[in-house]
Amino acid sequence: MSQLLHRVMFDTKTTQFDPAEERYWLNALKGDPIIGEYIRNQIRNNPTYNREIFDHPVCAKCEKLSFHHNGGVMCPSCNHWSPEKTHKIKTHIAGGYYR
């Protein structure tokens, strides 16, 4: 898990997450092994995905990685679907909105 965290960096000038960012990513990736495997496969096959991941929406219910689906946002972790677009992961982390 920590190897994945080091490959998905928010600030490319740093080599580590601050503790709050690390807690966010550990929370976002725990409980659903499919999401972790999806991210690992995308990073393995697409070297720029570690930057593209920050353009994914955030689930309004559980704050995990979500996907655009049927004109809204669908969270594969908690199955929450929202018709309105939510903010992106990079906005979520930069603004410190994570719990």
N, C-alpha and C positions, 0 to 999 in steps of 0.2 A: 504494500500500500504506500509506503513512504517513497518508493521509487517513482510511483505515479505522481505523487505530490510534488516531487522535485522537477518533473517534466512539465507540469501545468503551472507555470509561474504567472502571476499578475504583473509584477514589475520586473522587466527583463534586466534591470540594473542590479537587482539584489540576487542573492543566492539562496535565501531562505524566506519562508513566510513569517509574518509576525504571528504571535500565538492565536490571535483572534481569527486571522485568515486560515490558519491551519485547522482550527476548530470547525470553521465553516466547511472546508473541503472534506474533512473527515466525516462530518454530519451528512454532507451532500452525497457521499459515496458509500456510506454504510447502509446495511439492510437490503440493498438491491444489487446482487452480484452482476446482474445483466448490465446495469449502467456502468459499473467499473470496467467490465469486459469490453463494452462498446467503446468507452473512451480509450482504453489501451489499444484496441484494434485500430481506431481512427488515428491515434498518434503514431502507431507503428507504420501505417500505410500512407499517411499524409503528414509530412514533417511540419506543416504550418498549422495543423489542427490545434496545437497547444495555444495558439492565439485566437483561433476561430471559436473555441469552446466558450469564450467569454461573451459571444454574441447570442448564446442560447438564453431563453427566458428563464425566470425563476418561478417556481410554484408559489402561489399566494398562500397556500395552506401549510406546506411543510418546508418551504425554502430550499428545495432540492432542484436539481437540473430538470428542466422540462423541455418539451418539443412543441413546435407549431403543428396543429392538427385540426382539420375541418374548420378553418377560420377562427380558431381560438388557441388556447394553450392547454396541453395535456401533460400531466405528470405521471410517469410510469411507476413511481414509487408508491404514491397514495391514491392513484386513479382519479385525482381531482381534475375536472375540466372547467376551464373558465373561458367565456366567450370574448372577454376583452384581453388585449395584449398586456402582459406584465413587463416590468423593466428587465434589463439584461443582467447577466451575472456580473459583468464589469462594473455596472452602475451600483449593483447590490454590494459588492465588495468595496468599491471606492467610497461609497457613502456610509459604510459601516452599518448597514441595515440588518445584518445578520445578528441572531440572538447569541 
